[in-house]
Amino acid sequence: GRNGAWREALVELAAARRSPLDGRSIEADEQRRCANAAMSACERSRQWERSLAILHELWEDSDVQCRPNVVSYNAAITGCARGSRWQLSETLLDEMRSRHLTPEILTYNATLNSYEKGSK
């Protein structure tokens, strides 16, 4: 079910990071895909803190060969919106721009949604 999906996604992400592919480490695009899937699963399960942790791990972990993209930030911002954390959504939007990633309509909608939920 939805509640356990985030756990399964985190297990898959961990496995993808450590399992060699034909003697090589897994490619950056595959790492990013697994990370984005895990972030989305966390966001849907209202585990916004875990989604943020994955996002920041991608930037900080020197062993990770990929960096977050717009999809990564969209998942994190949507998670913050679901958690009524408008300040974090705004911070992530600013961080995204500072890292030269171009927000999409989904990014802005998620940020606006966080303002709405945060005001209730």
N, C-alpha and C positions, 0 to 999 in steps of 0.2 A: 504494500500500500504506500500511499504518499508519505506517511510518517517515517517509514523505514527506507524510502528511496534515497534520502540524503546520506544515510549510513553506507548503503551499497555503493553510491557514487564516490564517497571518500575512500572506500576500500579499492575501487577500480583505479582511482587517481594514484593512490599509493603504489599499487601494483604496476601501473604504467610507468611510474618514475624509476622503479628499480629493476624492471625486467628488460634485459637486453634483447634486441631485435637483430638476429643474425650476427651476434657478437658486438653489435654497436648499441649505444644507448638509444632509447626511443627518440624519434625525431621531435623537434620543437613543435611542429604543427599538431602532432598527436598529443603531446603534453598539454598544449593549450586547449585542444578540443576536450580532453578529459577534465582539465581544470574548469573550463566553462560549463561543462555538463554537471560537474559537482557543485559549482556555485549556483547554477540554476535550480538544481534539486534542493539545495539548502534554502534558497530564496523561497521556493514554493512551499517548503515545510516550516517557514517562519524561523529559520535558523540563520538570521541575517549576520550574526556575529561570526559564524563559521565561514559564510560567504566572503566577508571582509578579510578574514584571516587568510583564506586562499589567495585573494587578490594581492594582499601585501606580501605574502610568501613568494609569489611569482616575481615581484620586484626585488626582494631582498635575498633570496636563496641563490647563492652563486652556482649551485649544482643544476639549477633549472636553466635550460637553454632557451626558453621562450619567455616572452614578456606579455603582459595582458594586452588585449585589444579592445575595441569598442564593445564587443559582445560581453567581455569580462566585466567591464564597467557597467553595462546595462543591467547585468544580473545583480551586481552589488548594489546599484542604486535602487533597483526594484525591490530588493530585499530590505533595504533601509526604509523605503516607502511603506512596505507591509508592516514594518516594525515601528512606524510613526516616528522615524528618526530623520526629520527634515534637515537638521543641521549636518548630519553625515552625508546625506544625499547631495547637499550643496557643496560640501567639501570635496566629495568625489568628482562632481562635475568640474570644479575648479582644477583638481589634480589632473583630471583627464586632459583638459585644455593645456595645462602646463607641460604635459608630456607629449604634446603635439598630436593628440588623438581628436578627431573631429566628431563631436556628438551628433547623434541621429535624432529624428523625431521621437523615437522610442525613449531615448535618453532624457529629452526634455519633458515628455509626458510623465515618465516615472518620477522625475524631480518635482514636477507640479503636483503629482499625486501625493508625494510625501508632504508637501506643504498643506494640502487639504487634510490629510489624515492627522498631521501633527497639530492642526488647529482645533481638533475635536476634543 
